[in-house]
Amino acid sequence: VTHSIPACIGSMTINSKQLDNESPVSIFAVNKCYVTVQDGTFFDGSGFAALVREGYKVRSDVNITLEFRTTAVHGVLLGVSSAKVDAIGLEIVNGKVLFHVNNGAGRITATYEPRGTNSLCDGKWHKLQANKSKHRISLIIDGNLVQTDNPYIQSTSADTNNPIYVGGYPADVKQNCLTSKSSFRGCLRNLVLTKGQQAELFDFSRAFDLRGVFPHSCPGAAH
């Protein structure tokens, strides 16, 4: 077995001596245990998860679905970029959800603006679907559809070749379709990227870089 257990372990004794969990000699990717736990991955607002080390190619079509829960009005959800301008990005800015796409000719954005500034940042789960089909883009939040016109109809492919960054990105990495540098604080689950008939569910515990991200353990909403 080469991977860690997604679980809580407590009250461990060796030779009748209880181990001190509070002040370990060293610690890596271990978080607190929560009294109430929900399915999902917890982002503590300081880092990111990096997926697909060899680079994800968006090209002409991609459909992204995920669920998020946050109380913060700013935060990066997802970004895939290239060394040039081609990129896609999903972010929360001032309580709005923005889906940016640049197929090489210029950035276009679909914006979902809820009625109240905090209505998406209420600590409850919200469903997001972002779709890019050639030059067309759309965003669906909790069943509400937003579409936007794209003047660059000749440009249809986002030729990305960088990893998928979720919840934030490293300071030395360029993201051409994200305006925010704020790392996401909250929980994400059910991240699926679909191209044609190929749907891929991403497991955060298999990310090649995780900073401030705790897979399979999301603190339950406070009562």
Buried (B, 14 or more C-beta within 10 A) or exposed (E): EEEEEEEEEEEEEEEEEEEEBEEEEEEEEEBEEEEEBBEBBBBBBEBBBBBBEEEBBBBBBBBBBBBBBBEBBBBBBBBBBBEEBBBBBBBBBEBBBBBBBBBBBEBBBBEBBBEEEEEBBBEEBBEBBBBBEBBBBBBBBBEEEBEBEBEBEEBBBBBBBBBBBBBBBEEEBBBBBBEBEBBBBBBBBBBEBBBEEEEEEBEBBEBEBBBBBBBBBBBEBEE
